[in-house]
């Protein structure tokens, strides 16, 4: 701010900056909320895929835990 600015000019400038900061904060808050929603959807999807993979692995013949390792081990 230049030396010729008055207190009212300085206050007006600070109020403008504050308004911009508040708008940015509101925008970022919305972004964080949306990201939290998407992360929760991803968690649910990973859980479903993990459960499905476990089911598929259980149905594969010859993949039981009692199967001995191949001879080359």
PDB file of N, CA, C and O in Angstrom, chain B, residues numbered from 101:
ATOM      1  N   UNK B 101       0.843  -1.169   0.000  1.00  0.00           N
ATOM      2  CA  UNK B 101       0.000   0.000   0.000  1.00  0.00           C
ATOM      3  C   UNK B 101       0.888   1.231   0.000  1.00  0.00           C
ATOM      4  O   UNK B 101       1.930   1.265   0.654  1.00  0.00           O
ATOM      5  N   UNK B 102       0.470   2.217  -0.727  1.00  0.00           N
ATOM      6  CA  UNK B 102       1.304   3.411  -0.835  1.00  0.00           C
ATOM      7  C   UNK B 102       1.140   4.289   0.397  1.00  0.00           C
ATOM      8  O   UNK B 102       0.236   4.087   1.208  1.00  0.00           O
ATOM      9  N   UNK B 103       2.032   5.269   0.523  1.00  0.00           N
ATOM     10  CA  UNK B 103       2.034   6.128   1.700  1.00  0.00           C
ATOM     11  C   UNK B 103       0.799   7.018   1.758  1.00  0.00           C
ATOM     12  O   UNK B 103       0.450   7.506   2.833  1.00  0.00           O
ATOM     13  N   UNK B 104       0.121   7.244   0.617  1.00  0.00           N
ATOM     14  CA  UNK B 104      -1.026   8.139   0.593  1.00  0.00           C
ATOM     15  C   UNK B 104      -2.356   7.460   0.855  1.00  0.00           C
ATOM     16  O   UNK B 104      -3.399   8.100   0.717  1.00  0.00           O
ATOM     17  N   UNK B 105      -2.359   6.190   1.226  1.00  0.00           N
ATOM     18  CA  UNK B 105      -3.633   5.507   1.462  1.00  0.00           C
ATOM     19  C   UNK B 105      -4.169   5.850   2.840  1.00  0.00           C
ATOM     20  O   UNK B 105      -3.422   5.992   3.808  1.00  0.00           O
ATOM     21  N   UNK B 106      -5.468   5.976   2.896  1.00  0.00           N
ATOM     22  CA  UNK B 106      -6.110   6.305   4.167  1.00  0.00           C
ATOM     23  C   UNK B 106      -6.481   5.018   4.892  1.00  0.00           C
ATOM     24  O   UNK B 106      -6.409   3.919   4.342  1.00  0.00           O
ATOM     25  N   UNK B 107      -6.876   5.196   6.131  1.00  0.00           N
ATOM     26  CA  UNK B 107      -7.308   4.033   6.911  1.00  0.00           C
ATOM     27  C   UNK B 107      -8.519   3.366   6.261  1.00  0.00           C
ATOM     28  O   UNK B 107      -8.614   2.139   6.235  1.00  0.00           O
ATOM     29  N   UNK B 108      -9.433   4.164   5.743  1.00  0.00           N
ATOM     30  CA  UNK B 108     -10.625   3.581   5.118  1.00  0.00           C
ATOM     31  C   UNK B 108     -10.251   2.809   3.855  1.00  0.00           C
ATOM     32  O   UNK B 108     -10.865   1.786   3.552  1.00  0.00           O
ATOM     33  N   UNK B 109      -9.237   3.295   3.110  1.00  0.00           N
ATOM     34  CA  UNK B 109      -8.759   2.550   1.935  1.00  0.00           C
ATOM     35  C   UNK B 109      -8.139   1.220   2.360  1.00  0.00           C
ATOM     36  O   UNK B 109      -8.365   0.184   1.734  1.00  0.00           O
ATOM     37  N   UNK B 110      -7.367   1.271   3.419  1.00  0.00           N
ATOM     38  CA  UNK B 110      -6.729   0.050   3.913  1.00  0.00           C
ATOM     39  C   UNK B 110      -7.778  -0.943   4.401  1.00  0.00           C
ATOM     40  O   UNK B 110      -7.674  -2.143   4.147  1.00  0.00           O
ATOM     41  N   UNK B 111      -8.780  -0.438   5.097  1.00  0.00           N
ATOM     42  CA  UNK B 111      -9.843  -1.319   5.590  1.00  0.00           C
ATOM     43  C   UNK B 111     -10.601  -1.926   4.420  1.00  0.00           C
ATOM     44  O   UNK B 111     -10.915  -3.116   4.428  1.00  0.00           O
ATOM     45  N   UNK B 112     -10.895  -1.110   3.417  1.00  0.00           N
ATOM     46  CA  UNK B 112     -11.605  -1.617   2.237  1.00  0.00           C
ATOM     47  C   UNK B 112     -10.785  -2.709   1.553  1.00  0.00           C
ATOM     48  O   UNK B 112     -11.330  -3.737   1.152  1.00  0.00           O
ATOM     49  N   UNK B 113      -9.486  -2.488   1.421  1.00  0.00           N
ATOM     50  CA  UNK B 113      -8.608  -3.490   0.800  1.00  0.00           C
ATOM     51  C   UNK B 113      -8.594  -4.778   1.624  1.00  0.00           C
ATOM     52  O   UNK B 113      -8.652  -5.872   1.064  1.00  0.00           O
ATOM     53  N   UNK B 114      -8.519  -4.656   2.925  1.00  0.00           N
ATOM     54  CA  UNK B 114      -8.540  -5.837   3.793  1.00  0.00           C
ATOM     55  C   UNK B 114      -9.872  -6.575   3.702  1.00  0.00           C
ATOM     56  O   UNK B 114      -9.900  -7.805   3.717  1.00  0.00           O
ATOM     57  N   UNK B 115     -10.969  -5.838   3.609  1.00  0.00           N
ATOM     58  CA  UNK B 115     -12.280  -6.475   3.477  1.00  0.00           C
ATOM     59  C   UNK B 115     -12.390  -7.223   2.153  1.00  0.00           C
ATOM     60  O   UNK B 115     -12.970  -8.307   2.096  1.00  0.00           O
ATOM     61  N   UNK B 116     -11.838  -6.648   1.097  1.00  0.00           N
ATOM     62  CA  UNK B 116     -11.836  -7.322  -0.208  1.00  0.00           C
ATOM     63  C   UNK B 116     -11.031  -8.612  -0.127  1.00  0.00           C
ATOM     64  O   UNK B 116     -11.473  -9.662  -0.594  1.00  0.00           O
ATOM     65  N   UNK B 117      -9.858  -8.522   0.464  1.00  0.00           N
ATOM     66  CA  UNK B 117      -9.022  -9.722   0.610  1.00  0.00           C
ATOM     67  C   UNK B 117      -9.725 -10.784   1.450  1.00  0.00           C
ATOM     68  O   UNK B 117      -9.686 -11.971   1.126  1.00  0.00           O
ATOM     69  N   UNK B 118     -10.363 -10.348   2.525  1.00  0.00           N
ATOM     70  CA  UNK B 118     -11.082 -11.286   3.388  1.00  0.00           C
ATOM     71  C   UNK B 118     -12.204 -11.974   2.617  1.00  0.00           C
ATOM     72  O   UNK B 118     -12.407 -13.180   2.754  1.00  0.00           O
ATOM     73  N   UNK B 119     -12.926 -11.214   1.813  1.00  0.00           N
ATOM     74  CA  UNK B 119     -14.015 -11.796   1.027  1.00  0.00           C
ATOM     75  C   UNK B 119     -13.471 -12.842   0.055  1.00  0.00           C
ATOM     76  O   UNK B 119     -14.072 -13.902  -0.118  1.00  0.00           O
ATOM     77  N   UNK B 120     -12.339 -12.544  -0.576  1.00  0.00           N
ATOM     78  CA  UNK B 120     -11.727 -13.518  -1.492  1.00  0.00           C
ATOM     79  C   UNK B 120     -11.275 -14.770  -0.739  1.00  0.00           C
ATOM     80  O   UNK B 120     -11.454 -15.890  -1.220  1.00  0.00           O
ATOM     81  N   UNK B 121     -10.695 -14.575   0.431  1.00  0.00           N
ATOM     82  CA  UNK B 121     -10.249 -15.725   1.231  1.00  0.00           C
ATOM     83  C   UNK B 121     -11.440 -16.578   1.675  1.00  0.00           C
ATOM     84  O   UNK B 121     -11.366 -17.806   1.665  1.00  0.00           O
ATOM     85  N   UNK B 122     -12.527 -15.929   2.062  1.00  0.00           N
ATOM     86  CA  UNK B 122     -13.720 -16.676   2.469  1.00  0.00           C
ATOM     87  C   UNK B 122     -14.293 -17.469   1.299  1.00  0.00           C
ATOM     88  O   UNK B 122     -14.715 -18.613   1.468  1.00  0.00           O
ATOM     89  N   UNK B 123     -14.310 -16.861   0.107  1.00  0.00           N
ATOM     90  CA  UNK B 123     -14.813 -17.568  -1.075  1.00  0.00           C
ATOM     91  C   UNK B 123     -13.926 -18.767  -1.396  1.00  0.00           C
ATOM     92  O   UNK B 123     -14.424 -19.844  -1.726  1.00  0.00           O
ATOM     93  N   UNK B 124     -12.623 -18.580  -1.298  1.00  0.00           N
ATOM     94  CA  UNK B 124     -11.690 -19.678  -1.552  1.00  0.00           C
ATOM     95  C   UNK B 124     -11.878 -20.789  -0.528  1.00  0.00           C
ATOM     96  O   UNK B 124     -11.868 -21.969  -0.878  1.00  0.00           O
ATOM     97  N   UNK B 125     -12.047 -20.420   0.720  1.00  0.00           N
ATOM     98  CA  UNK B 125     -12.257 -21.404   1.780  1.00  0.00           C
ATOM     99  C   UNK B 125     -13.537 -22.200   1.543  1.00  0.00           C
ATOM    100  O   UNK B 125     -13.550 -23.419   1.711  1.00  0.00           O
ATOM    101  N   UNK B 126     -14.609 -21.519   1.153  1.00  0.00           N
ATOM    102  CA  UNK B 126     -15.866 -22.215   0.852  1.00  0.00           C
ATOM    103  C   UNK B 126     -15.684 -23.179  -0.314  1.00  0.00           C
ATOM    104  O   UNK B 126     -16.181 -24.305  -0.283  1.00  0.00           O
ATOM    105  N   UNK B 127     -14.970 -22.733  -1.338  1.00  0.00           N
ATOM    106  CA  UNK B 127     -14.728 -23.592  -2.502  1.00  0.00           C
ATOM    107  C   UNK B 127     -13.913 -24.822  -2.109  1.00  0.00           C
ATOM    108  O   UNK B 127     -14.241 -25.940  -2.504  1.00  0.00           O
ATOM    109  N   UNK B 128     -12.861 -24.617  -1.338  1.00  0.00           N
ATOM    110  CA  UNK B 128     -12.023 -25.737  -0.907  1.00  0.00           C
ATOM    111  C   UNK B 128     -12.792 -26.690   0.005  1.00  0.00           C
ATOM    112  O   UNK B 128     -12.587 -27.903  -0.045  1.00  0.00           O
ATOM    113  N   UNK B 129     -13.660 -26.151   0.823  1.00  0.00           N
ATOM    114  CA  UNK B 129     -14.476 -26.999   1.688  1.00  0.00           C
ATOM    115  C   UNK B 129     -15.365 -27.909   0.851  1.00  0.00           C
ATOM    116  O   UNK B 129     -15.537 -29.085   1.170  1.00  0.00           O
ATOM    117  N   UNK B 130     -15.927 -27.362  -0.215  1.00  0.00           N
ATOM    118  CA  UNK B 130     -16.738 -28.171  -1.121  1.00  0.00           C
ATOM    119  C   UNK B 130     -15.928 -29.250  -1.803  1.00  0.00           C
ATOM    120  O   UNK B 130     -16.396 -30.376  -1.974  1.00  0.00           O
ATOM    121  N   UNK B 131     -14.706 -28.904  -2.196  1.00  0.00           N
ATOM    122  CA  UNK B 131     -13.824 -29.878  -2.844  1.00  0.00           C
ATOM    123  C   UNK B 131     -13.495 -31.011  -1.876  1.00  0.00           C
ATOM    124  O   UNK B 131     -13.526 -32.182  -2.255  1.00  0.00           O
ATOM    125  N   UNK B 132     -13.186 -30.670  -0.645  1.00  0.00           N
ATOM    126  CA  UNK B 132     -12.854 -31.691   0.358  1.00  0.00           C
ATOM    127  C   UNK B 132     -14.058 -32.599   0.611  1.00  0.00           C
ATOM    128  O   UNK B 132     -13.903 -33.814   0.733  1.00  0.00           O
ATOM    129  N   UNK B 133     -15.240 -32.022   0.689  1.00  0.00           N
ATOM    130  CA  UNK B 133     -16.443 -32.832   0.907  1.00  0.00           C
ATOM    131  C   UNK B 133     -16.668 -33.787  -0.262  1.00  0.00           C
ATOM    132  O   UNK B 133     -17.005 -34.952  -0.052  1.00  0.00           O
ATOM    133  N   UNK B 134     -16.486 -33.308  -1.483  1.00  0.00           N
ATOM    134  CA  UNK B 134     -16.652 -34.164  -2.661  1.00  0.00           C
ATOM    135  C   UNK B 134     -15.603 -35.271  -2.675  1.00  0.00           C
ATOM    136  O   UNK B 134     -15.915 -36.418  -2.996  1.00  0.00           O
ATOM    137  N   UNK B 135     -14.369 -34.935  -2.330  1.00  0.00           N
ATOM    138  CA  UNK B 135     -13.317 -35.951  -2.288  1.00  0.00           C
ATOM    139  C   UNK B 135     -13.619 -37.006  -1.228  1.00  0.00           C
ATOM    140  O   UNK B 135     -13.370 -38.190  -1.451  1.00  0.00           O
ATOM    141  N   UNK B 136     -14.140 -36.603  -0.103  1.00  0.00           N
ATOM    142  CA  UNK B 136     -14.499 -37.570   0.941  1.00  0.00           C
ATOM    143  C   UNK B 136     -15.589 -38.510   0.438  1.00  0.00           C
ATOM    144  O   UNK B 136     -15.558 -39.709   0.717  1.00  0.00           O
ATOM    145  N   UNK B 137     -16.556 -37.965  -0.305  1.00  0.00           N
ATOM    146  CA  UNK B 137     -17.629 -38.792  -0.861  1.00  0.00           C
ATOM    147  C   UNK B 137     -17.061 -39.799  -1.859  1.00  0.00           C
ATOM    148  O   UNK B 137     -17.429 -40.973  -1.839  1.00  0.00           O
ATOM    149  N   UNK B 138     -16.163 -39.337  -2.731  1.00  0.00           N
ATOM    150  CA  UNK B 138     -15.565 -40.218  -3.740  1.00  0.00           C
ATOM    151  C   UNK B 138     -14.703 -41.291  -3.075  1.00  0.00           C
ATOM    152  O   UNK B 138     -14.734 -42.452  -3.483  1.00  0.00           O
ATOM    153  N   UNK B 139     -13.946 -40.914  -2.070  1.00  0.00           N
ATOM    154  CA  UNK B 139     -13.108 -41.883  -1.355  1.00  0.00           C
ATOM    155  C   UNK B 139     -13.977 -42.971  -0.731  1.00  0.00           C
ATOM    156  O   UNK B 139     -13.619 -44.148  -0.771  1.00  0.00           O
ATOM    157  N   UNK B 140     -15.105 -42.590  -0.162  1.00  0.00           N
ATOM    158  CA  UNK B 140     -16.003 -43.587   0.432  1.00  0.00           C
ATOM    159  C   UNK B 140     -16.538 -44.532  -0.639  1.00  0.00           C
ATOM    160  O   UNK B 140     -16.641 -45.736  -0.405  1.00  0.00           O
ATOM    161  N   UNK B 141     -16.878 -43.999  -1.805  1.00  0.00           N
ATOM    162  CA  UNK B 141     -17.324 -44.861  -2.909  1.00  0.00           C
ATOM    163  C   UNK B 141     -16.216 -45.828  -3.322  1.00  0.00           C
ATOM    164  O   UNK B 141     -16.476 -47.005  -3.571  1.00  0.00           O
ATOM    165  N   UNK B 142     -14.990 -45.332  -3.393  1.00  0.00           N
ATOM    166  CA  UNK B 142     -13.853 -46.195  -3.744  1.00  0.00           C
ATOM    167  C   UNK B 142     -13.652 -47.285  -2.697  1.00  0.00           C
ATOM    168  O   UNK B 142     -13.375 -48.434  -3.044  1.00  0.00           O
ATOM    169  N   UNK B 143     -13.787 -46.940  -1.435  1.00  0.00           N
ATOM    170  CA  UNK B 143     -13.644 -47.944  -0.371  1.00  0.00           C
ATOM    171  C   UNK B 143     -14.674 -49.051  -0.530  1.00  0.00           C
ATOM    172  O   UNK B 143     -14.359 -50.235  -0.408  1.00  0.00           O
ATOM    173  N   UNK B 144     -15.908 -48.649  -0.803  1.00  0.00           N
ATOM    174  CA  UNK B 144     -16.966 -49.644  -0.980  1.00  0.00           C
ATOM    175  C   UNK B 144     -16.677 -50.526  -2.191  1.00  0.00           C
ATOM    176  O   UNK B 144     -16.886 -51.738  -2.149  1.00  0.00           O
ATOM    177  N   UNK B 145     -16.198 -49.913  -3.264  1.00  0.00           N
ATOM    178  CA  UNK B 145     -15.900 -50.679  -4.475  1.00  0.00           C
ATOM    179  C   UNK B 145     -14.740 -51.649  -4.237  1.00  0.00           C
ATOM    180  O   UNK B 145     -14.802 -52.799  -4.672  1.00  0.00           O
ATOM    181  N   UNK B 146     -13.703 -51.206  -3.564  1.00  0.00           N
ATOM    182  CA  UNK B 146     -12.569 -52.086  -3.265  1.00  0.00           C
ATOM    183  C   UNK B 146     -13.028 -53.242  -2.387  1.00  0.00           C
ATOM    184  O   UNK B 146     -12.602 -54.379  -2.591  1.00  0.00           O
ATOM    185  N   UNK B 147     -13.888 -52.968  -1.417  1.00  0.00           N
ATOM    186  CA  UNK B 147     -14.410 -54.034  -0.546  1.00  0.00           C
ATOM    187  C   UNK B 147     -15.180 -55.061  -1.367  1.00  0.00           C
ATOM    188  O   UNK B 147     -14.989 -56.265  -1.196  1.00  0.00           O
ATOM    189  N   UNK B 148     -16.057 -54.584  -2.266  1.00  0.00           N
ATOM    190  CA  UNK B 148     -16.822 -55.512  -3.104  1.00  0.00           C
ATOM    191  C   UNK B 148     -15.900 -56.329  -4.001  1.00  0.00           C
ATOM    192  O   UNK B 148     -16.094 -57.534  -4.159  1.00  0.00           O
ATOM    193  N   UNK B 149     -14.900 -55.680  -4.588  1.00  0.00           N
ATOM    194  CA  UNK B 149     -13.974 -56.399  -5.468  1.00  0.00           C
ATOM    195  C   UNK B 149     -13.135 -57.407  -4.690  1.00  0.00           C
ATOM    196  O   UNK B 149     -12.868 -58.504  -5.182  1.00  0.00           O
ATOM    197  N   UNK B 150     -12.723 -57.044  -3.488  1.00  0.00           N
ATOM    198  CA  UNK B 150     -11.958 -57.960  -2.650  1.00  0.00           C
ATOM    199  C   UNK B 150     -12.802 -59.173  -2.285  1.00  0.00           C
ATOM    200  O   UNK B 150     -12.331 -60.308  -2.345  1.00  0.00           O
ATOM    201  N   UNK B 151     -14.049 -58.925  -1.906  1.00  0.00           N
ATOM    202  CA  UNK B 151     -14.950 -60.040  -1.580  1.00  0.00           C
ATOM    203  C   UNK B 151     -15.165 -60.938  -2.796  1.00  0.00           C
ATOM    204  O   UNK B 151     -15.156 -62.164  -2.685  1.00  0.00           O
ATOM    205  N   UNK B 152     -15.356 -60.320  -3.939  1.00  0.00           N
ATOM    206  CA  UNK B 152     -15.588 -61.104  -5.163  1.00  0.00           C
ATOM    207  C   UNK B 152     -14.352 -61.918  -5.530  1.00  0.00           C
ATOM    208  O   UNK B 152     -14.471 -63.081  -5.918  1.00  0.00           O
ATOM    209  N   UNK B 153     -13.176 -61.324  -5.414  1.00  0.00           N
ATOM    210  CA  UNK B 153     -11.938 -62.039  -5.713  1.00  0.00           C
ATOM    211  C   UNK B 153     -11.766 -63.228  -4.777  1.00  0.00           C
ATOM    212  O   UNK B 153     -11.349 -64.303  -5.206  1.00  0.00           O
ATOM    213  N   UNK B 154     -12.082 -63.040  -3.520  1.00  0.00           N
ATOM    214  CA  UNK B 154     -11.994 -64.132  -2.552  1.00  0.00           C
ATOM    215  C   UNK B 154     -12.932 -65.265  -2.943  1.00  0.00           C
ATOM    216  O   UNK B 154     -12.562 -66.436  -2.856  1.00  0.00           O
ATOM    217  N   UNK B 155     -14.145 -64.926  -3.373  1.00  0.00           N
ATOM    218  CA  UNK B 155     -15.099 -65.951  -3.806  1.00  0.00           C
ATOM    219  C   UNK B 155     -14.577 -66.700  -5.027  1.00  0.00           C
ATOM    220  O   UNK B 155     -14.679 -67.924  -5.100  1.00  0.00           O
ATOM    221  N   UNK B 156     -14.019 -65.968  -5.980  1.00  0.00           N
ATOM    222  CA  UNK B 156     -13.496 -66.603  -7.199  1.00  0.00           C
ATOM    223  C   UNK B 156     -12.316 -67.499  -6.858  1.00  0.00           C
ATOM    224  O   UNK B 156     -12.217 -68.614  -7.371  1.00  0.00           O
ATOM    225  N   UNK B 157     -11.425 -67.027  -6.002  1.00  0.00           N
ATOM    226  CA  UNK B 157     -10.270 -67.839  -5.612  1.00  0.00           C
ATOM    227  C   UNK B 157     -10.719 -69.124  -4.923  1.00  0.00           C
ATOM    228  O   UNK B 157     -10.095 -70.172  -5.089  1.00  0.00           O
ATOM    229  N   UNK B 158     -11.797 -69.042  -4.154  1.00  0.00           N
ATOM    230  CA  UNK B 158     -12.294 -70.226  -3.450  1.00  0.00           C
ATOM    231  C   UNK B 158     -12.889 -71.256  -4.402  1.00  0.00           C
ATOM    232  O   UNK B 158     -12.969 -72.435  -4.056  1.00  0.00           O
ATOM    233  N   UNK B 159     -13.306 -70.838  -5.588  1.00  0.00           N
ATOM    234  CA  UNK B 159     -13.920 -71.773  -6.535  1.00  0.00           C
ATOM    235  C   UNK B 159     -12.933 -72.340  -7.540  1.00  0.00           C
ATOM    236  O   UNK B 159     -13.292 -73.231  -8.311  1.00  0.00           O
ATOM    237  N   UNK B 160     -11.693 -71.849  -7.554  1.00  0.00           N
ATOM    238  CA  UNK B 160     -10.697 -72.357  -8.499  1.00  0.00           C
ATOM    239  C   UNK B 160     -10.251 -73.739  -8.041  1.00  0.00           C
ATOM    240  O   UNK B 160      -9.794 -73.897  -6.909  1.00  0.00           O
ATOM    241  N   UNK B 161     -10.382 -74.758  -8.920  1.00  0.00           N
ATOM    242  CA  UNK B 161      -9.974 -76.108  -8.519  1.00  0.00           C
ATOM    243  C   UNK B 161      -8.461 -76.197  -8.306  1.00  0.00           C
ATOM    244  O   UNK B 161      -7.675 -75.582  -9.026  1.00  0.00           O
ATOM    245  N   UNK B 162      -8.088 -76.964  -7.316  1.00  0.00           N
ATOM    246  CA  UNK B 162      -6.670 -77.199  -7.056  1.00  0.00           C
ATOM    247  C   UNK B 162      -5.946 -76.031  -6.421  1.00  0.00           C
ATOM    248  O   UNK B 162      -4.715 -76.009  -6.422  1.00  0.00           O
ATOM    249  N   UNK B 163      -6.653 -75.070  -5.884  1.00  0.00           N
ATOM    250  CA  UNK B 163      -6.001 -73.926  -5.258  1.00  0.00           C
ATOM    251  C   UNK B 163      -6.212 -73.922  -3.755  1.00  0.00           C
ATOM    252  O   UNK B 163      -6.167 -72.869  -3.118  1.00  0.00           O
ATOM    253  N   UNK B 164      -6.441 -75.096  -3.191  1.00  0.00           N
ATOM    254  CA  UNK B 164      -6.656 -75.192  -1.757  1.00  0.00           C
ATOM    255  C   UNK B 164      -5.359 -75.006  -0.995  1.00  0.00           C
ATOM    256  O   UNK B 164      -4.279 -75.150  -1.568  1.00  0.00           O
ATOM    257  N   UNK B 165      -5.447 -74.693   0.275  1.00  0.00           N
ATOM    258  CA  UNK B 165      -4.242 -74.505   1.083  1.00  0.00           C
ATOM    259  C   UNK B 165      -3.489 -75.808   1.335  1.00  0.00           C
ATOM    260  O   UNK B 165      -2.317 -75.773   1.710  1.00  0.00           O
ATOM    261  N   UNK B 166      -4.142 -76.970   1.135  1.00  0.00           N
ATOM    262  CA  UNK B 166      -3.500 -78.255   1.392  1.00  0.00           C
ATOM    263  C   UNK B 166      -2.683 -78.741   0.202  1.00  0.00           C
ATOM    264  O   UNK B 166      -2.001 -79.760   0.301  1.00  0.00           O
ATOM    265  N   UNK B 167      -2.739 -78.044  -0.900  1.00  0.00           N
ATOM    266  CA  UNK B 167      -2.018 -78.477  -2.095  1.00  0.00           C
ATOM    267  C   UNK B 167      -0.511 -78.300  -1.883  1.00  0.00           C
ATOM    268  O   UNK B 167      -0.067 -77.214  -1.510  1.00  0.00           O
ATOM    269  N   UNK B 168       0.279 -79.352  -2.117  1.00  0.00           N
ATOM    270  CA  UNK B 168       1.733 -79.219  -1.938  1.00  0.00           C
ATOM    271  C   UNK B 168       2.315 -78.342  -3.053  1.00  0.00           C
ATOM    272  O   UNK B 168       1.733 -78.234  -4.132  1.00  0.00           O
ATOM    273  N   UNK B 169       3.454 -77.726  -2.787  1.00  0.00           N
ATOM    274  CA  UNK B 169       4.071 -76.888  -3.813  1.00  0.00           C
ATOM    275  C   UNK B 169       4.567 -77.743  -4.980  1.00  0.00           C
ATOM    276  O   UNK B 169       4.845 -78.928  -4.799  1.00  0.00           O
ATOM    277  N   UNK B 170       4.678 -77.169  -6.150  1.00  0.00           N
ATOM    278  CA  UNK B 170       5.189 -77.919  -7.299  1.00  0.00           C
ATOM    279  C   UNK B 170       6.611 -78.417  -7.039  1.00  0.00           C
ATOM    280  O   UNK B 170       7.306 -77.863  -6.187  1.00  0.00           O
ATOM    281  N   UNK B 171       7.056 -79.455  -7.760  1.00  0.00           N
ATOM    282  CA  UNK B 171       8.369 -80.053  -7.502  1.00  0.00           C
ATOM    283  C   UNK B 171       9.542 -79.093  -7.708  1.00  0.00           C
ATOM    284  O   UNK B 171      10.597 -79.286  -7.103  1.00  0.00           O
ATOM    285  N   UNK B 172       9.390 -78.093  -8.523  1.00  0.00           N
ATOM    286  CA  UNK B 172      10.528 -77.208  -8.783  1.00  0.00           C
ATOM    287  C   UNK B 172      10.777 -76.211  -7.659  1.00  0.00           C
ATOM    288  O   UNK B 172      11.675 -75.378  -7.785  1.00  0.00           O
ATOM    289  N   UNK B 173      10.023 -76.260  -6.569  1.00  0.00           N
ATOM    290  CA  UNK B 173      10.251 -75.353  -5.446  1.00  0.00           C
ATOM    291  C   UNK B 173      11.233 -75.932  -4.483  1.00  0.00           C
ATOM    292  O   UNK B 173      11.549 -75.306  -3.472  1.00  0.00           O
TER     293      UNK B 173
END
